[in-house]
Amino acid sequence: MARARIDDAQGRAAVAAWRADSTGASRDIRALAVRYTLQLLAELAPGNTLEVRVPPFGAVQCIEGPRHTRGTPPNVIETDAATWLSLATGERPWAEALDSGAVHASGQRADLAEQLPLLQ
């Protein structure tokens, strides 16, 4: 069953709370902020070519192109919550996070440079 859509006001409030205190934000705030920004990504770039994972809070499939249906997808991006939120809000550039190893990307379509940041 699909998860209910996170209300924009609630999602933006969670992101704002994380931005105000990124190291002290509660787990619930971080989880909501991550899930909301993943939701925005899936809405901005619908598709099933790339899976973006931010354990333990969520994962989405996005980007148009070839679809995978079973097993590990060929195009995967995985990162931690703090890195993901810094990318989604524009506080960290995609290339820098990728070069530093903070983002693990595999597959030729594992690139979010055109989609990020999601929020300014």
C-alpha positions as CSV (number, residue, x, y, z in Angstrom):
1,M,0.0,0.0,0.0
2,A,1.3,3.4,-0.9
3,R,2.2,5.9,1.8
4,A,-0.1,8.9,2.2
5,R,1.2,12.1,0.6
6,I,2.9,14.4,3.1
7,D,1.2,17.8,3.3
8,D,3.5,20.5,1.9
9,A,3.1,22.7,5.1
10,Q,4.1,19.8,7.3
11,G,7.0,18.8,5.1
12,R,8.3,22.4,4.7
13,A,8.0,22.9,8.5
14,A,10.1,19.7,9.1
15,V,12.7,20.9,6.6
16,A,12.8,24.3,8.3
17,A,13.2,22.7,11.7
18,W,16.0,20.6,10.5
19,R,17.7,23.6,8.9
20,A,17.4,25.6,12.1
21,D,19.2,22.8,14.1
22,S,20.5,20.1,11.8
23,T,22.5,18.3,14.5
24,G,19.9,18.6,17.2
25,A,16.7,17.9,15.2
26,S,14.8,15.0,16.6
27,R,14.6,11.7,14.7
28,D,10.9,12.3,13.9
29,I,11.8,15.7,12.4
30,R,14.6,14.2,10.3
31,A,12.4,11.3,9.2
32,L,9.6,13.7,8.1
33,A,12.0,16.0,6.3
34,V,13.7,13.1,4.4
35,R,10.4,11.5,3.4
36,Y,9.0,14.9,2.3
37,T,12.0,15.7,0.1
38,L,12.0,12.2,-1.4
39,Q,8.4,12.7,-2.2
40,L,9.2,16.0,-3.9
41,L,11.9,14.2,-5.9
42,A,9.5,11.5,-7.1
43,E,7.0,14.2,-8.1
44,L,9.6,16.3,-9.9
45,A,11.1,13.4,-11.8
46,P,8.6,10.6,-12.0
47,G,9.8,7.2,-13.3
48,N,11.4,4.0,-12.2
49,T,14.9,4.1,-13.6
50,L,16.7,5.3,-10.4
51,E,16.2,4.3,-6.8
52,V,17.2,6.9,-4.2
53,R,17.7,5.4,-0.7
54,V,18.1,7.3,2.5
55,P,18.1,4.6,5.2
56,P,16.4,4.1,7.5
57,F,13.9,6.8,6.5
58,G,12.9,6.1,3.0
59,A,13.5,5.3,-0.7
60,V,11.8,6.3,-3.9
61,Q,12.1,5.4,-7.5
62,C,12.4,8.3,-10.0
63,I,13.7,9.5,-13.4
64,E,12.1,8.3,-16.6
65,G,13.7,5.5,-18.6
66,P,14.0,1.8,-18.4
67,R,12.1,0.2,-15.6
68,H,13.4,-2.6,-13.3
69,T,10.9,-4.9,-11.6
70,R,12.9,-7.5,-9.6
71,G,16.0,-7.6,-7.5
72,T,18.5,-4.8,-7.0
73,P,17.9,-2.0,-9.4
74,P,20.8,-1.2,-11.8
75,N,20.8,2.5,-10.9
76,V,21.0,3.3,-7.2
77,I,21.9,6.3,-5.1
78,E,22.3,5.9,-1.3
79,T,23.2,8.4,1.4
80,D,22.6,9.3,5.0
81,A,19.8,11.7,6.1
82,A,22.1,14.7,6.8
83,T,23.7,14.5,3.4
84,W,20.4,14.0,1.6
85,L,18.8,17.0,3.3
86,S,21.9,19.2,2.6
87,L,21.6,18.2,-1.0
88,A,17.8,18.7,-1.2
89,T,18.1,22.1,0.3
90,G,21.0,23.3,-1.7
91,E,23.4,23.5,1.2
92,R,25.8,21.1,-0.5
93,P,26.5,20.6,-4.2
94,W,25.8,17.3,-5.8
95,A,29.3,16.9,-7.2
96,E,31.0,17.7,-3.9
97,A,28.9,15.1,-2.0
98,L,29.6,12.5,-4.7
99,D,33.3,13.2,-4.9
100,S,33.7,13.1,-1.1
101,G,32.0,9.6,-0.9
102,A,29.1,10.9,1.1
103,V,26.8,9.7,-1.7
104,H,27.2,6.2,-3.1
105,A,25.9,6.1,-6.7
106,S,26.0,3.1,-9.0
107,G,24.7,2.8,-12.6
108,Q,25.0,5.1,-15.6
109,R,21.7,6.9,-14.7
110,A,22.6,7.5,-11.0
111,D,22.9,11.3,-11.2
112,L,20.7,13.9,-9.6
113,A,22.6,17.0,-10.6
114,E,19.7,18.3,-12.7
115,Q,17.1,17.6,-10.0
116,L,18.8,19.1,-7.0
117,P,18.3,21.2,-5.0
118,L,14.6,20.5,-4.4
119,L,14.1,23.4,-2.0
120,Q,15.9,26.7,-1.9
